[in-house]
Amino acid sequence: MTPTESNPLTRARLHAFVEGRVQGVGFRAFVIDNAVRLQLTGWVRNTWNGEVEVLAEGLQQNLQTFHNLLREGPPAAMVTLVRQEWQTYTGEFGQFQVRFSV
């Protein structure tokens, strides 16, 4: 599923991996702040290979805005690539939080 294939007011899930200079630059805090502002639920974590992994659920239009923000990142970051997969909404999360790194 892609953002353009559904109604922007429907719920969806975005699973993304952000590459570049994204660890040690406040990226996870940036993600949480924007997820909360956009009323998304899910989680963010660092990965062993230097990426940031994000799983977010909410309104399609808010997820699209969130995806665009992931491509920018906070001022100290340098995002080189965002790999994403659009998935079906599950409703399994009650809030947005940081998870342990893997």
N, C-alpha and C positions, 0 to 999 in steps of 0.2 A: 504494500500500500504506500502511496506517496501522498504528500499533502494536497496535491491538486486533484486527487481521485475521490476526495470525500468532502462533505460539508464542513466548513471551518468551525462550526459550532458543535460538531461531534467530538467525542473523546478518542484519543489515540495514545500511542506509546512511542517514544523515541529512544533508541539505544545507540549511543555514539561513543567513539573513541577519538580523542583529540590529541594530535601530534604536534611536536615543536617544543619550544621552551615553555612548558606548561606546569612544571613542578617547581616548588620553591618560589613562586611568584604571586601567590594569593589566588590561584585559579579556582581552587575548590570553594573558597569564600565567595568569590565572584559568582560561581555557579549557584551556590545556595542563595545568595542575595537575590539573584534574578529569578530563580525558581520560585521562591516565596512571593516575590512581587507579582509573578505571573500566575500564581495559584496552582503550581505544579506540585506533584508528589513524586517520590522516588529516592534516588541516592546518587552520590558521586564518590569516586575513590581514585587514588593513584594506582598505577600498575607497575609491575616490576621492571618493565622496559622503558619507563619514562613518559608514558602516556597518561591521560586522565580519561577514565571511563565514566559515562553518565547514563543513567536509566531514568527517564522522566515520563510521567503520565499527566494528561490534562486535556484541555480543549485544543483542538487541532491548530487554531489560529495562534494560541499562546505558545504552543510547541514550535511553530514555525518561527515566531519571533525569538524564542529561546535558542533555536538552532542557529539563527543568524548571529546572535550574541556569542555563541560558542566559537564561531568562526573568527570573531574579533578578539575575545578575551580581555582581561584587564590590561592596564597600560604596560606593566612590566613583562607581559607574556609576548611570545611570538608564535602564533599558530601557523603551522605549515599545511595541515590537512585535518579535516574532520570526516571520518568514515561513519556513516549512519545507516541505520536500518529502521524503517517505519514499521511498527507492529500494531497488533490489536490491543486495545485498552483492556486491562484486567481488573483495575480497582483494588489491587492488593496493598497499596501503601496508604498510610494515614497522614504522612508528612514528608518533607524532603530532608535528608540527613547525609552525613559523611559516613562512609563504611570504611572498614580496615583495608589497607592496601593489599594487593595481591601480586 
